[in-house]
């Protein structure tokens, strides 16, 4: 237990004394602010320190009015401080990886309990929080709480940024009605991914070569030779996925062909 000596002037018995005190310990002088003395338990409480004081003349009896020198402050510790979270992976976290979060702090007495929070929801305890086979829906801010008998302290929140390949890839067509030769049509590809998709490719069913690229694929002055099923493929550095195919049917100028815009559920993951 650390002991510091100080000089102070006591007020009336049973009264509360608040003043700045210079505390001396281990050959170093430091200032403890906002010392509070209460005669019943003779405790001194400072901004960052908790202490117990002993009357050098009467032991643990109350201090009476007067000047005191060499009063001993027995520092009994403080609440946790410098609480922080570290992530086991210093690189990219990919969906399916396992991740450990570690909570560390300075504390005297030692931390009795560590608690973990995802946003504001409690999700675990212990100084290490393990996430196995992490999912993209676990992208969130995490923080820990350190607690000992003298108080609690929260860490700053850290964000888990989980990378994943494109999914929920959907091709859609700008026209929901009849498409006539000469019209312009735009196909759009949408998806979810992290990081964002960097390549969109367009294909016509039963053709191996792509017919276009980009998130949107525009066809101007369309003709009936383009009748068929079209799909898109979304790709980022972690993988790719294709959409269901959308049917593009063009009515000729003589009105001989009926048009149906439809989709076929056809998913394939590369």
C-alpha positions as CSV (number, residue, x, y, z in Angstrom):
1,X,0.0,0.0,0.0
2,X,1.4,3.4,-1.0
3,X,1.7,6.1,1.7
4,X,2.0,9.8,1.2
5,X,2.5,12.5,3.9
6,X,1.0,15.9,3.8
7,X,0.3,19.0,5.9
8,X,-3.2,20.5,6.3
9,X,-5.4,22.5,8.5
10,X,-8.4,20.7,10.0
11,X,-11.7,22.4,10.5
12,X,-14.2,21.9,13.3
13,X,-14.7,18.3,14.4
14,X,-17.3,16.6,12.2
15,X,-16.8,19.2,9.5
16,X,-15.8,18.7,5.9
17,X,-12.5,20.2,4.8
18,X,-11.8,20.7,1.1
19,X,-8.5,22.2,0.0
20,X,-5.5,21.4,-2.2
21,X,-2.8,19.4,-0.5
22,X,0.7,18.6,-1.5
23,X,1.4,14.9,-1.0
24,X,4.9,13.6,-0.7
25,X,5.8,10.0,-1.5
26,X,8.8,8.2,-2.7
27,X,10.8,11.4,-2.8
28,X,8.4,13.0,-5.3
29,X,6.0,15.9,-4.6
30,X,2.6,15.9,-6.2
31,X,-0.6,17.8,-5.8
32,X,-3.8,16.0,-4.9
33,X,-6.8,18.2,-5.7
34,X,-10.1,18.4,-3.9
35,X,-9.2,16.4,-0.8
36,X,-12.4,15.7,1.2
37,X,-12.1,14.7,4.9
38,X,-14.9,13.2,6.8
39,X,-14.4,12.4,10.4
40,X,-16.4,9.2,10.5
41,X,-14.3,7.2,8.1
42,X,-11.3,9.6,7.7
43,X,-11.2,9.1,4.0
44,X,-9.4,11.5,1.6
45,X,-10.8,11.3,-2.0
46,X,-8.9,13.0,-4.8
47,X,-9.5,13.3,-8.5
48,X,-7.5,10.2,-9.4
49,X,-6.7,8.7,-6.0
50,X,-8.6,7.2,-3.1
51,X,-6.9,7.4,0.2
52,X,-7.4,6.8,3.9
53,X,-6.0,9.2,6.5
54,X,-4.8,8.5,10.0
55,X,-4.7,11.1,12.7
56,X,-1.0,11.0,13.8
57,X,-2.0,12.0,17.4
58,X,-5.1,10.0,18.0
59,X,-5.0,7.2,15.6
60,X,-8.4,6.8,13.8
61,X,-10.3,9.3,16.0
62,X,-11.6,12.5,14.4
63,X,-9.2,15.4,13.6
64,X,-9.8,18.5,15.8
65,X,-9.3,22.1,14.7
66,X,-5.6,22.9,14.3
67,X,-2.6,22.5,12.1
68,X,-1.3,19.0,11.4
69,X,1.9,17.9,9.8
70,X,3.1,14.6,8.5
71,X,-0.4,13.2,8.2
72,X,-0.2,9.9,6.4
73,X,-2.4,9.2,3.4
74,X,-2.6,5.5,2.6
75,X,-3.4,5.4,-1.1
76,X,-5.9,2.5,-1.5
77,X,-6.1,2.7,-5.3
78,X,-8.3,4.2,-8.0
79,X,-10.9,3.3,-10.5
80,X,-9.7,1.7,-13.8
81,X,-8.2,4.1,-16.3
82,X,-6.6,4.0,-19.8
83,X,-9.2,1.4,-20.8
84,X,-8.7,0.4,-24.5
85,X,-9.7,-2.3,-27.0
86,X,-7.3,-4.0,-29.3
87,X,-8.2,-6.3,-32.3
88,X,-6.2,-9.5,-32.9
89,X,-6.2,-8.9,-36.6
90,X,-4.1,-5.9,-37.7
91,X,-5.1,-6.5,-41.3
92,X,-8.3,-7.1,-43.3
93,X,-11.1,-9.0,-41.5
94,X,-13.0,-11.2,-44.0
95,X,-16.4,-12.8,-43.4
96,X,-15.8,-16.2,-41.9
97,X,-12.6,-15.2,-40.0
98,X,-12.3,-15.5,-36.2
99,X,-11.5,-12.3,-34.3
100,X,-10.4,-11.7,-30.7
101,X,-11.0,-8.3,-29.0
102,X,-8.9,-7.7,-25.9
103,X,-9.7,-5.1,-23.2
104,X,-6.8,-3.7,-21.2
105,X,-6.6,-1.1,-18.5
106,X,-4.5,0.4,-15.7
107,X,-6.2,-0.4,-12.4
108,X,-5.3,-0.6,-8.6
109,X,-6.9,-2.7,-7.2
110,X,-7.2,-5.1,-10.2
111,X,-10.2,-5.1,-12.4
112,X,-12.9,-7.4,-11.0
113,X,-15.1,-7.5,-14.2
114,X,-14.8,-6.8,-17.9
115,X,-18.0,-6.4,-19.9
116,X,-18.4,-6.1,-23.7
117,X,-20.9,-4.0,-25.7
118,X,-22.0,-4.1,-29.3
119,X,-23.4,-0.6,-29.7
120,X,-25.3,-0.3,-26.5
121,X,-26.2,-4.0,-26.2
122,X,-24.2,-6.2,-23.7
123,X,-22.7,-9.1,-25.6
124,X,-20.1,-10.7,-23.3
125,X,-17.7,-10.6,-20.4
126,X,-14.0,-11.3,-19.7
127,X,-11.1,-9.3,-20.9
128,X,-11.1,-11.2,-24.2
129,X,-14.2,-11.3,-26.4
130,X,-14.0,-14.0,-29.1
131,X,-16.0,-13.9,-32.3
132,X,-15.8,-17.1,-34.4
133,X,-16.7,-17.2,-38.1
134,X,-17.6,-13.5,-38.1
135,X,-20.5,-12.3,-40.3
136,X,-21.0,-9.1,-42.1
137,X,-24.0,-8.3,-39.9
138,X,-21.5,-8.0,-37.1
139,X,-20.1,-4.8,-38.5
140,X,-20.6,-2.6,-35.5
141,X,-18.9,-0.5,-32.9
142,X,-17.6,-2.5,-29.9
143,X,-16.4,-1.2,-26.5
144,X,-15.5,-2.7,-23.2
145,X,-16.1,-1.7,-19.6
146,X,-13.6,-2.2,-16.8
147,X,-14.8,-2.3,-13.2
148,X,-13.2,-2.6,-9.8
149,X,-14.5,-1.8,-6.3
150,X,-13.6,1.9,-6.7
151,X,-15.4,2.6,-10.0
152,X,-15.9,1.8,-13.7
153,X,-14.4,3.1,-17.0
154,X,-15.5,2.5,-20.6
155,X,-13.1,2.3,-23.5
156,X,-13.4,4.2,-26.7
157,X,-15.5,2.3,-29.3
158,X,-13.7,0.4,-32.1
159,X,-15.4,-0.5,-35.4
160,X,-15.1,-4.0,-36.9
161,X,-15.0,-3.6,-40.7
162,X,-15.8,-7.0,-42.2
163,X,-15.1,-7.6,-45.8
164,X,-17.4,-9.8,-47.9
165,X,-18.0,-10.8,-51.6
166,X,-21.0,-9.5,-53.5
167,X,-24.4,-10.9,-52.6
168,X,-28.0,-10.3,-53.3
169,X,-27.1,-9.4,-56.9
170,X,-30.1,-8.3,-58.9
171,X,-30.5,-7.3,-62.5
172,X,-33.5,-5.0,-63.3
173,X,-34.8,-3.4,-66.5
174,X,-35.9,0.2,-66.9
175,X,-39.1,-0.6,-68.8
176,X,-41.9,-2.5,-67.1
177,X,-44.2,-2.3,-70.1
178,X,-44.0,-3.1,-73.8
179,X,-40.6,-2.6,-75.6
180,X,-40.9,-1.7,-79.2
181,X,-38.1,-1.8,-81.8
182,X,-36.3,1.6,-81.7
183,X,-36.8,2.1,-78.0
184,X,-33.9,2.6,-75.6
185,X,-33.6,0.3,-72.6
186,X,-31.3,0.4,-69.6
187,X,-30.4,-2.7,-67.5
188,X,-29.2,-2.0,-63.9
189,X,-27.2,-4.3,-61.6
190,X,-27.4,-3.9,-57.8
191,X,-25.7,-5.7,-55.0
192,X,-24.3,-5.6,-51.5
193,X,-20.6,-6.0,-50.9
194,X,-17.6,-4.7,-48.8
195,X,-15.6,-3.3,-50.4
196,X,-17.8,-2.0,-53.2
197,X,-18.0,-3.9,-56.4
198,X,-15.3,-2.8,-58.8
199,X,-16.3,-4.8,-61.9
200,X,-19.9,-5.3,-63.3
201,X,-20.2,-7.5,-66.4
202,X,-23.3,-8.2,-68.5
203,X,-24.0,-11.4,-70.3
204,X,-26.7,-12.9,-72.6
205,X,-27.7,-16.4,-71.8
206,X,-25.9,-19.1,-73.8
207,X,-23.1,-16.7,-74.8
208,X,-19.7,-17.0,-73.2
209,X,-18.5,-13.4,-74.0
210,X,-19.8,-10.4,-72.1
211,X,-22.0,-8.0,-74.0
212,X,-21.3,-5.0,-71.7
213,X,-19.8,-3.7,-68.5
214,X,-20.7,-1.2,-65.8
215,X,-23.4,-1.1,-63.2
216,X,-25.8,0.1,-65.9
217,X,-26.0,-1.4,-69.4
218,X,-27.8,0.8,-72.0
219,X,-29.2,-0.4,-75.3
220,X,-30.3,2.3,-77.8
221,X,-32.4,1.8,-80.9
222,X,-33.2,-1.7,-79.8
223,X,-34.3,-4.4,-82.3
224,X,-35.8,-7.8,-82.1
225,X,-32.5,-9.6,-82.6
226,X,-31.7,-8.7,-78.9
227,X,-34.6,-10.9,-77.6
228,X,-33.3,-13.1,-74.8
229,X,-32.3,-13.4,-71.2
230,X,-29.6,-11.1,-69.7
231,X,-27.8,-11.3,-66.4
232,X,-25.0,-9.4,-64.6
233,X,-22.0,-10.5,-62.6
234,X,-20.7,-8.4,-59.7
235,X,-17.1,-8.8,-58.5
236,X,-14.9,-7.4,-55.8
237,X,-11.5,-8.6,-54.5
238,X,-13.2,-11.2,-52.3
239,X,-15.4,-13.0,-54.9
240,X,-18.2,-12.6,-57.4
241,X,-21.8,-13.5,-57.8
242,X,-24.2,-13.5,-60.8
243,X,-27.8,-12.3,-60.8
244,X,-30.9,-14.0,-61.9
245,X,-31.6,-13.5,-65.6
246,X,-34.1,-10.9,-66.8
247,X,-36.1,-11.4,-70.0
248,X,-35.8,-8.8,-72.7
249,X,-38.5,-9.3,-75.5
250,X,-38.9,-6.7,-78.2
251,X,-42.1,-6.1,-80.2
252,X,-41.5,-5.4,-83.8
253,X,-43.0,-2.5,-85.6
254,X,-45.7,-4.7,-87.1
255,X,-46.9,-5.8,-83.7
256,X,-46.3,-9.5,-84.4
257,X,-44.4,-10.3,-81.2
258,X,-45.8,-10.1,-77.7
259,X,-43.5,-8.8,-75.1
260,X,-43.0,-10.3,-71.6
261,X,-40.5,-8.8,-69.2
262,X,-39.8,-11.4,-66.6
263,X,-37.1,-13.0,-64.5
264,X,-35.9,-16.5,-64.0
265,X,-34.4,-17.5,-60.7
266,X,-31.0,-18.6,-61.7
267,X,-28.2,-17.9,-59.2
268,X,-24.6,-19.0,-59.4
269,X,-21.8,-18.2,-57.0
270,X,-18.2,-18.3,-58.4
